Amino acid sequence: MKKVRSEPNEIIRFLEGIWITRDFTINPDREVKITEYKEVMKVKDSETITITALGIDKGKDVTRDMTIRKDGHNVILSQRGFSAKGTKRGNLVSLRGTYKNQVFDFRLYLMKDKYIYQRDVWENNRVIEVQMSYLQRSRK
């Protein structure tokens, strides 16, 4: 039987390309960490994007797959053993997931040639870390 190949969902299509990333990680017990690097995002299949952060780890590239399933307004984001569920309304994707004793809130803003990724990590009803990445599309 021939496998039917489906087109990438709208979020995966949006993310595909080369991005300049400015990342800010804020934790109450550490200095604010600011990093700038390029990210290459390639469609792996209709629900998976392969993300390569160039030179991010002591000059070495880091590659990971992220799966984003979309059914109507409902969205599930998965990476390795972690999963977050939420919704897409217009150009905003809001998700929540738990891992061990922490809650992760994500907001993905899909804004033409700009992409904002925000992650809040909660523990015992307190935010313990905030990460915000501003990405500018370099090319599709």
Order of alpha helices (4+ residues) and beta strands (2+ residues): alpha-beta-beta-beta-beta-beta-beta-beta-beta-beta-beta
